[in-house]
Amino acid sequence: MKWEENVRKVVPYTPGEQPESKNVIKLNTNENPYPPAPGVARRIAELEPEKMRLYPAFPEQTELAEVLAAHYGIGTDRLFIGDGSDDVLSLAFMTFFQSDQPVLFPDITYSFYDVWAKLYRVPYETRALDENFHIRTEDYRQPNGGVIFPNPNAPTGILMGVEQVEEIVAANRDVVVIVDEAYIDFGGTSCLPLTWKYDNLLVVQTFSKSRSMAGMRIGFAMGDPKLIKYINDVKYSVNSYTMNYAALQLGVEAVKDRAYFEECCEKIIRTREKAEKELGRLGFTFPKSYGNFIFAVHERMPAKEIFQKLKENDIYVRYWNKERINNYMRITIGTDEQMEALQRALREICG
Ligand SMILES: *Cc1c(COP(=O)(O)O)cnc(C)c1O
């Protein structure tokens, strides 16, 4: 077909499977095993269908923006809210990565980055992590069109210290540096304070992991008001109403209940620490994780085989058939019960 010559062809990002069955133990997409804060259920009961007649409010003028800004000790002029952090990050690629120079990110990282780069025709180069999967800060000193990396990195779970992140930001004052903090609440220290010092740093977070709201699609970015203005201009040039009424309402409760949030994260960290011990006994090794997942390799058995056998047992983890990491599985931290079921299955498979 002739028209096909004029079509944008992309190889899309492949998300983890979302099996229908209720009996599945789902440890493949880093969802939170606990429900959102109890206030969310209360507020669902208060949603007014009448309001759905109207276009939703502009996120920056909502109660959600106010509570988020207060929670993080910033003004709403330093905050951008979007439809999940994938929306925020994709808009950020469009907005900030407009140079002829290549954008830099690690070779092993969130596998959406190269998809957006190709989609928006942003030139990019990857920088190899060292043999222990650590980011080498010196790799980000060459001239470039921008830098992006998750901290902690995905899917390794390895955390960089704030000083190292600052090294990268300080070495790249002429471009925008984006730190994707999707997993920062599971034991890491946010680089948010650096945004006061560096107007070229954008910190991106999400409600999908630590706030148990992947299905509501809420993500946000924090940084200098100028960065926020530019990303808003692009957002309002694509789709003015990215956030729906329900998400804007329900997100408020997830932020307000600080005690519930902290308790949830602590529970996941405790379960992660237990799982690390158990997996170690079963012959797995892994980098110390600061995410709600463990990136593990077995001493004998190929990851692909373990992954398939787990699936036959209705336990889903994530596996990438990708150079350097094709012998690793990423296991999301579930409840203690789910992790015990996983460990029982693993004892059968590779014990
Ligand atoms: C999960 C994840 C995201 C996207 O999360 P949203 O659900 O779109 O908010 C972004 N970056 C990384 C590294 C992630 O793991």
Ligand as a Chemical Component Dictionary entry (heavy atoms), coordinates in Angstrom:
data_LIG
# 
_chem_comp.id                   LIG 
_chem_comp.type                 NON-POLYMER 
_chem_comp.pdbx_formal_charge   0 
_chem_comp.three_letter_code    LIG 
# 
loop_
_chem_comp_atom.comp_id 
_chem_comp_atom.atom_id 
_chem_comp_atom.alt_atom_id 
_chem_comp_atom.type_symbol 
_chem_comp_atom.charge 
_chem_comp_atom.model_Cartn_x 
_chem_comp_atom.model_Cartn_y 
_chem_comp_atom.model_Cartn_z 
_chem_comp_atom.pdbx_ordinal 
LIG C1 C1 C 0 6.863  2.521 36.348 1  
LIG C2 C2 C 0 7.860  3.470 35.808 2  
LIG C3 C3 C 0 7.481  4.653 35.188 3  
LIG C4 C4 C 0 6.074  4.972 34.764 4  
LIG O1 O1 O 0 5.154  4.946 35.674 5  
LIG P1 P1 P 0 3.691  5.551 35.425 6  
LIG O2 O2 O 0 2.794  4.427 35.792 7  
LIG O3 O3 O 0 3.535  5.939 33.989 8  
LIG O4 O4 O 0 3.644  6.695 36.335 9  
LIG C5 C5 C 0 8.463  5.557 34.812 10 
LIG N1 N1 N 0 9.758  5.290 34.993 11 
LIG C6 C6 C 0 10.173 4.151 35.550 12 
LIG C7 C7 C 0 11.613 3.899 35.716 13 
LIG C8 C8 C 0 9.238  3.190 35.956 14 
LIG O5 O5 O 0 9.647  2.049 36.463 15 
# 
loop_
_chem_comp_bond.comp_id 
_chem_comp_bond.atom_id_1 
_chem_comp_bond.atom_id_2 
_chem_comp_bond.value_order 
_chem_comp_bond.pdbx_ordinal 
LIG C1 C2 SING 1  
LIG C2 C3 SING 2  
LIG C2 C8 DOUB 3  
LIG C3 C4 SING 4  
LIG C3 C5 DOUB 5  
LIG C4 O1 SING 6  
LIG O1 P1 SING 7  
LIG P1 O2 DOUB 8  
LIG P1 O3 SING 9  
LIG P1 O4 SING 10 
LIG C5 N1 SING 11 
LIG N1 C6 DOUB 12 
LIG C6 C7 SING 13 
LIG C6 C8 SING 14 
LIG C8 O5 SING 15 
# 
